[in-house]
Amino acid sequence: MLPIYRDIRAKQEIMRDRYGGMMTIENIMTELGYKSRKSAVNAVKELDIPATRVGKMKKYETDVVAKRLVELRGMC
């Protein structure tokens, strides 16, 4: 397995333990260290993380968020 995939898998496992399979914008705020909801929403758009509507809420797949964060941090 290539190092990037090991890094992604490790981040996915950590984030799944914390947040489960889907994340709310509040979870993303925590993960990114943002206090502003608007900043987190802008970050999600910039990172091109697709939302899934669950009832009235938008949720984000934990694995996709983890993958994008690893790529963003240059861990590849």
CORDA-V82022 format. One record per residue. N is the residue number from 1. RES is the residue in one small letter. SS is DSSP state (H for helix, E for strand, L for the rest). OMEGA is omega in whole degrees, 0 to 359 (999 if undefined). Layout:
N,RES,SS,OMEGA
N,RES,SS,OMEGA
//
This chain:
1,m,L,180
2,l,L,181
3,p,H,180
4,i,H,181
5,y,H,176
6,r,H,179
7,d,H,179
8,i,H,181
9,r,H,179
10,a,H,180
11,k,H,178
12,q,H,181
13,e,H,179
14,i,H,183
15,m,H,176
16,r,H,177
17,d,H,181
18,r,H,192
19,y,H,185
20,g,L,185
21,g,L,181
22,m,E,181
23,m,E,172
24,t,L,178
25,i,H,177
26,e,H,176
27,n,H,179
28,i,H,176
29,m,H,179
30,t,H,183
31,e,H,181
32,l,H,181
33,g,L,179
34,y,L,173
35,k,L,182
36,s,L,177
37,r,H,181
38,k,H,178
39,s,H,179
40,a,H,178
41,v,H,178
42,n,H,179
43,a,H,179
44,v,H,178
45,k,H,181
46,e,H,179
47,l,L,179
48,d,L,178
49,i,L,183
50,p,L,178
51,a,E,174
52,t,E,180
53,r,E,177
54,v,E,187
55,g,L,179
56,k,L,185
57,m,E,170
58,k,E,177
59,k,E,185
60,y,E,181
61,e,E,183
62,t,H,182
63,d,H,180
64,v,H,179
65,v,H,180
66,a,H,180
67,k,H,181
68,r,H,179
69,l,H,178
70,v,H,178
71,e,H,181
72,l,H,184
73,r,L,177
74,g,L,180
75,m,L,179
76,c,L,999
//
